[in-house]
Amino acid sequence: MNNLKDYIEQGTSFVQESWAELSKVHFPSPKETTQATVVVVGLTLVMSVWLWMVDLGATWLVRSLIR
């Protein structure tokens, strides 16, 4: 019976500590979320163009070596 009481106390303590930590979380505003999304999309586009150019160069190099 004592083990059950310990488990209940541990569970209660866990929930209280979790709630306290959750109250410290900073949730971004819609403006911050939009800005971060624009940065991610922009960097993704830049990297895709860069990789496309590297792929074209590597393809040209391999084809010129094969011929």
KAWOJO-V426164 format. One line per field, one symbol per residue. ss: DSSP state (H for helix, E for strand, C for the rest). phi: phi as a letter, one per 40 degrees, with the letter a starting at -180 (. if undefined). burial: I if it has 9 or more other ideal C-beta (glycine too) atoms within 8 Angstrom, else O. A space follows every 10 residues. Layout:
ss = ???
phi = ???
burial = ???
This chain:
ss = CHHHHHHHHH HHHHHHHHHH HHHCCCCCCH HHHHHHHHHH HHHHHHHHHH HHHHHHHHHH HHHHHHC
phi = .ccccccccc cccccccccc cccccccccd cccccccccc cccccccccd cccccccccc ccccccc
burial = OOOOOOOOOO OOOOOOOOOO OOOOOOOOOO OOIOOIOOOO OOOOOOOOOO OOOOOOOOOO OOOOOOO
